[in-house]
Amino acid sequence: MAEPTPSPTPKIIKNDPWYSSYAARAEAMRASEIRALFAVASRPEVVSLAGGMPYLDYMPFKEIAELIDKMMVEKGDIAWQYGLAQGDPHLREDVLQIMRLENITDVQPDDVVITNGSQNALDLITRIMCDPGDVVLAEAPNYVGALGVFQSFQVDVVNVLLDKDGLIPESFEEAVIEQRKLGKKVKFLYTVPNFHNPAGVTMSVERRPKILQIAQKYHVLIIEDNPYGLLGFDGQTYPALRSMDDENVVYLSSFSKIIAPGMRIAWMVAPPGIRQKLVLANEASVLCPPNMSQFTITTYLDNFDWRQQINQYRGMYRDRCNAMDAALREYLPYCTWNKPKGGFYIWLKIPQGLDSRAMLPRAVTAKVAYVAGTGFYMNGEGRDHMRLSFCYPTPERIHEGIRRLSTVIDNELETTQLFGTSGVPDADPRDAEHPGPQVQ
């Protein structure tokens, strides 16, 4: 099994002569707690339960390579050329059949915008919708990549609560009302409705119309980010919010989880006025999505049974989720967690008094890695949780990883009982403005 390429450790630049020249938004940027782990988590001796990397060894790479070779002979002059800011028409046609699996049947190729991954899509929608100081409502916890985008554009992220059935409609409405009373502009709600990252929960079918009704009532746009929607373990797909409302929803999805993240290809569907702005923003940002990646994706979709490939992934990820759930029951029965019905993640709640971020260096020393819960909040919360990814390691490695993790948590509990603390957390500049819960 190939290990991911390590990320270089960022150099700390002292006495930067350009410090006073940076834009205010550059000051708000922060490193992803997940990306910062890659350098150590990618070592072969470390069981990484951190990154949400799909397991790609099941892909028919030899056959794909042969077809790409043929494509390059026939269309290389186009694949290596500039393309349209909206994306390749063939690929925009292909994604329609994928969205039909989630009841989105009223979309035409011209309604689709291709982007350089979902991260680029989030950047574009925030760029055209938000000014500094505007409010974005987002589930808590939330996808760390989205939080990085929102922070870079200097928007205020206001938490909306989740439970086992996903986003709570009443919390959504209360947040809108409260922010408007404060004189704030609520620009959109950002939600990951299916197999949430990191919480693993799925928005119930009953709640989806309620969420849409609230959005319509207060004229709040919904950004529906759906990279995991086809990865339900039992094959079930849920009706997209966009399938119920074509005027108030911007739909995002990606090939990163169902084919390959290295292609950096995703897509958006948006109402006409927003779509026009997105195309202009895409052109200003990247000029055009990479033709070579788009042609590679269409070559795969047009020549392979991608539905069967996704079925294979569902079964594999189900087995790995079951392996992690069984290992947690064996080694960490005093913790609590959700067992997701799809996706990549288990959101583990650790015993009171422990600090997932403070003990992460000791976990890495024990040769296991996870993502501390603080990475999924803007305000320092989440120290009592960690995200565990079951998508990449084999079931055997998952079992060993949880065993190693249990020794770390057991030791932390002993330390807490002796000294009343699990250690002093590393300094985090966010804590100065937004202190998290204090460990007693």
VENUR-V105410 format. One record per residue. RES is the residue in three letters. PHI is phi in radians with two decimals (NA if undefined). NEAR is the number of other C-alpha atoms within 10 Angstrom. Layout:
RES_PHI_NEAR / RES_PHI_NEAR
This chain:
MET_NA_9 / ALA_-1.22_8 / GLU_-1.52_10 / PRO_-1.16_14 / THR_-1.21_10 / PRO_-1.12_14 / SER_-1.50_14 / PRO_-1.15_11 / THR_-1.24_12 / PRO_-1.08_8 / LYS_-1.37_6 / ILE_-1.48_7 / ILE_-1.69_7 / LYS_-1.72_7 / ASN_0.95_7 / ASP_-1.11_8 / PRO_-1.19_8 / TRP_-1.76_7 / TYR_-0.95_10 / SER_-1.35_8 / SER_-1.68_7 / TYR_-1.20_9 / ALA_-1.15_9 / ALA_-1.01_12 / ARG_-1.19_13 / ALA_-1.18_12 / GLU_-1.16_12 / ALA_-1.42_14 / MET_-1.26_15 / ARG_-2.47_14 / ALA_-1.29_12 / SER_-1.21_14 / GLU_-1.15_18 / ILE_-1.33_18 / ARG_-1.09_16 / ALA_-1.13_14 / LEU_-1.43_21 / PHE_-1.00_20 / ALA_-1.06_14 / VAL_-1.61_20 / ALA_-1.19_26 / SER_-1.52_19 / ARG_-1.17_15 / PRO_-1.02_12 / GLU_-1.37_11 / VAL_-1.66_18 / VAL_-1.44_26 / SER_-1.60_28 / LEU_-1.87_27 / ALA_-1.74_26 / GLY_-1.27_24 / GLY_-1.57_20 / MET_-1.61_18 / PRO_-1.14_20 / TYR_-1.55_21 / LEU_-1.81_17 / ASP_-1.13_9 / TYR_-1.43_10 / MET_-1.24_14 / PRO_-1.39_12 / PHE_-1.08_11 / LYS_-1.10_9 / GLU_-1.16_13 / ILE_-1.09_17 / ALA_-1.07_13 / GLU_-1.14_11 / LEU_-1.25_16 / ILE_-1.13_20 / ASP_-1.05_13 / LYS_-1.14_13 / MET_-1.06_15 / MET_-1.15_17 / VAL_-1.16_10 / GLU_-1.50_11 / LYS_-2.32_14 / GLY_-1.03_16 / ASP_-1.16_10 / ILE_-1.56_13 / ALA_-1.08_18 / TRP_-1.71_14 / GLN_-1.93_10 / TYR_-1.05_14 / GLY_-2.29_18 / LEU_-1.48_17 / ALA_-1.09_22 / GLN_-1.38_25 / GLY_1.90_25 / ASP_-1.11_21 / PRO_-1.02_16 / HIS_-1.08_12 / LEU_-1.17_22 / ARG_-1.10_22 / GLU_-1.24_17 / ASP_-1.11_15 / VAL_-1.22_22 / LEU_-1.08_18 / GLN_-1.24_12 / ILE_-1.23_16 / MET_-1.20_21 / ARG_-1.06_15 / LEU_-1.15_16 / GLU_-2.04_18 / ASN_1.26_16 / ILE_-1.57_20 / THR_-2.07_14 / ASP_-1.85_12 / VAL_-1.75_17 / GLN_-1.93_12 / PRO_-0.94_17 / ASP_-1.25_14 / ASP_-1.44_18 / VAL_-1.76_26 / VAL_-2.13_27 / ILE_-1.51_32 / THR_-2.28_30 / ASN_-1.45_21 / GLY_1.42_21 / SER_-1.17_25 / GLN_-1.09_17 / ASN_-1.09_20 / ALA_-1.09_24 / LEU_-1.12_22 / ASP_-1.08_20 / LEU_-1.14_21 / ILE_-1.21_21 / THR_-1.22_22 / ARG_-1.05_17 / ILE_-1.51_13 / MET_-1.83_15 / CYS_-2.08_20 / ASP_-1.80_14 / PRO_-0.96_13 / GLY_1.61_14 / ASP_-1.18_18 / VAL_-1.91_23 / VAL_-1.99_24 / LEU_-1.56_22 / ALA_-2.59_25 / GLU_-1.05_26 / ALA_-2.13_22 / PRO_-1.26_24 / ASN_-2.47_24 / TYR_-1.00_21 / VAL_-1.12_20 / GLY_-1.15_18 / ALA_-1.17_19 / LEU_-1.07_21 / GLY_-1.10_22 / VAL_-1.13_20 / PHE_-1.06_24 / GLN_-1.15_19 / SER_-1.15_20 / PHE_-1.67_21 / GLN_1.06_21 / VAL_-1.65_20 / ASP_-1.58_19 / VAL_-1.66_23 / VAL_-1.93_20 / ASN_-1.29_20 / VAL_-2.09_24 / LEU_-1.37_17 / LEU_-1.99_21 / ASP_-2.45_12 / LYS_-1.11_14 / ASP_-1.81_14 / GLY_1.58_24 / LEU_-0.99_25 / ILE_-1.53_20 / PRO_-0.97_21 / GLU_-1.09_13 / SER_-1.17_15 / PHE_-1.04_22 / GLU_-1.13_17 / GLU_-1.06_11 / ALA_-1.15_18 / VAL_-1.07_25 / ILE_-1.08_15 / GLU_-1.09_11 / GLN_-1.17_16 / ARG_-1.22_12 / LYS_-1.10_10 / LEU_-1.41_8 / GLY_1.43_9 / LYS_-1.57_15 / LYS_-1.67_18 / VAL_-1.56_24 / LYS_-1.53_20 / PHE_-2.86_25 / LEU_-1.78_24 / TYR_-1.81_22 / THR_-2.42_23 / VAL_-1.96_27 / PRO_-1.30_27 / ASN_-1.97_29 / PHE_0.91_26 / HIS_-0.90_29 / ASN_-1.84_26 / PRO_-1.81_27 / ALA_-1.28_31 / GLY_1.38_24 / VAL_-1.46_27 / THR_-2.21_24 / MET_-1.12_22 / SER_-1.13_16 / VAL_-1.08_15 / GLU_-1.17_9 / ARG_-1.39_15 / ARG_-1.06_19 / PRO_-1.10_15 / LYS_-1.14_14 / ILE_-1.07_21 / LEU_-1.15_20 / GLN_-1.10_15 / ILE_-1.15_16 / ALA_-1.07_21 / GLN_-1.17_16 / LYS_-1.05_10 / TYR_-1.86_12 / HIS_0.94_13 / VAL_-1.97_20 / LEU_-1.22_20 / ILE_-1.94_24 / ILE_-1.78_24 / GLU_-1.72_22 / ASP_-1.74_25 / ASN_-2.32_19 / PRO_-1.35_23 / TYR_-1.88_23 / GLY_-1.00_27 / LEU_-1.60_26 / LEU_-1.88_26 / GLY_-1.24_23 / PHE_-1.12_21 / ASP_-1.65_12 / GLY_1.49_15 / GLN_-1.27_14 / THR_-2.01_17 / TYR_-1.88_18 / PRO_-1.11_18 / ALA_-1.12_24 / LEU_-1.01_24 / ARG_-1.09_25 / SER_-1.23_17 / MET_-1.81_15 / ASP_-2.73_16 / ASP_-1.70_17 / GLU_-1.88_13 / ASN_-2.11_20 / VAL_-2.24_25 / VAL_-1.86_23 / TYR_-1.74_23 / LEU_-2.09_25 / SER_-2.62_25 / SER_-2.62_26 / PHE_-1.56_20 / SER_-1.11_19 / LYS_-1.63_23 / ILE_-1.77_21 / ILE_-2.26_21 / ALA_-2.76_17 / PRO_-1.20_16 / GLY_-1.16_10 / MET_-1.30_17 / ARG_0.91_19 / ILE_-2.20_26 / ALA_-2.43_24 / TRP_-2.62_23 / MET_-2.26_25 / VAL_-2.18_23 / ALA_-2.47_24 / PRO_-0.98_15 / PRO_-0.93_13 / GLY_-1.12_8 / ILE_-1.16_14 / ARG_-1.04_20 / GLN_-1.04_15 / LYS_-1.15_17 / LEU_-1.10_26 / VAL_-1.10_22 / LEU_-1.10_15 / ALA_-1.17_18 / ASN_-1.11_26 / GLU_-1.11_15 / ALA_-1.24_12 / SER_-1.47_14 / VAL_-2.18_13 / LEU_1.26_16 / CYS_-2.81_20 / PRO_-1.11_26 / PRO_-1.14_24 / ASN_-1.07_19 / MET_-1.07_19 / SER_-1.13_17 / GLN_-1.11_26 / PHE_-1.16_22 / THR_-1.14_19 / ILE_-1.11_20 / THR_-1.15_17 / THR_-1.05_17 / TYR_-1.15_19 / LEU_-1.08_16 / ASP_-1.40_11 / ASN_-2.13_11 / PHE_-2.22_13 / ASP_-1.43_10 / TRP_-1.17_16 / ARG_-1.12_13 / GLN_-1.18_10 / GLN_-1.08_15 / ILE_-1.15_18 / ASN_-1.03_17 / GLN_-1.11_15 / TYR_-1.09_25 / ARG_-0.98_21 / GLY_-1.12_17 / MET_-1.11_18 / TYR_-1.20_25 / ARG_-1.08_23 / ASP_-1.08_17 / ARG_-1.27_24 / CYS_-1.11_26 / ASN_-1.08_16 / ALA_-1.11_20 / MET_-1.20_27 / ASP_-1.05_21 / ALA_-1.14_16 / ALA_-1.16_21 / LEU_-1.13_22 / ARG_-1.13_15 / GLU_-1.30_14 / TYR_-1.82_17 / LEU_-2.28_20 / PRO_-1.17_12 / TYR_-1.49_11 / CYS_-1.59_15 / THR_-2.19_15 / TRP_-2.82_19 / ASN_-1.53_15 / LYS_-1.93_17 / PRO_-1.21_24 / LYS_-1.69_20 / GLY_3.14_27 / GLY_1.42_30 / PHE_-2.17_29 / TYR_-2.31_28 / ILE_-2.04_26 / TRP_-1.81_24 / LEU_-1.70_22 / LYS_-1.68_20 / ILE_-1.66_19 / PRO_-1.03_15 / GLN_-1.00_14 / GLY_1.71_18 / LEU_-1.56_24 / ASP_-2.28_27 / SER_-1.11_26 / ARG_-1.33_25 / ALA_-1.14_17 / MET_-1.61_21 / LEU_-1.03_22 / PRO_-1.03_14 / ARG_-1.28_17 / ALA_-1.18_21 / VAL_-1.10_20 / THR_-1.06_12 / ALA_-1.44_17 / LYS_1.18_19 / VAL_-2.53_26 / ALA_-2.25_30 / TYR_-2.52_24 / VAL_-1.93_25 / ALA_-1.12_24 / GLY_-1.08_26 / THR_-1.09_23 / GLY_-1.17_27 / PHE_-1.90_30 / TYR_-2.34_21 / MET_-1.65_24 / ASN_-2.07_19 / GLY_1.51_20 / GLU_-1.26_20 / GLY_1.65_22 / ARG_-1.16_26 / ASP_-1.60_20 / HIS_-2.32_27 / MET_-2.53_27 / ARG_-1.70_29 / LEU_-1.99_26 / SER_-1.77_28 / PHE_-1.87_31 / CYS_-1.30_26 / TYR_-1.66_23 / PRO_-1.25_19 / THR_-1.22_18 / PRO_-0.98_20 / GLU_-1.13_12 / ARG_-1.19_19 / ILE_-1.05_28 / HIS_-1.02_22 / GLU_-1.18_16 / GLY_-1.08_23 / ILE_-1.18_26 / ARG_-1.05_17 / ARG_-1.11_19 / LEU_-1.08_26 / SER_-1.12_19 / THR_-1.15_15 / VAL_-1.15_20 / ILE_-1.16_22 / ASP_-1.03_13 / ASN_-1.12_15 / GLU_-1.11_22 / LEU_-1.12_19 / GLU_-1.10_14 / THR_-1.10_15 / THR_-1.11_17 / GLN_-1.15_12 / LEU_-1.37_10 / PHE_-2.05_10 / GLY_1.37_14 / THR_-2.68_17 / SER_-1.73_23 / GLY_1.99_16 / VAL_-1.50_11 / PRO_-1.16_13 / ASP_-1.07_11 / ALA_-1.11_9 / ASP_-2.39_9 / PRO_-1.03_11 / ARG_-1.20_14 / ASP_-1.19_13 / ALA_-1.11_11 / GLU_-1.57_9 / HIS_-2.26_12 / PRO_-1.08_13 / GLY_-1.44_17 / PRO_-1.10_12 / GLN_-1.44_9 / VAL_-1.41_15 / GLN_-1.62_10
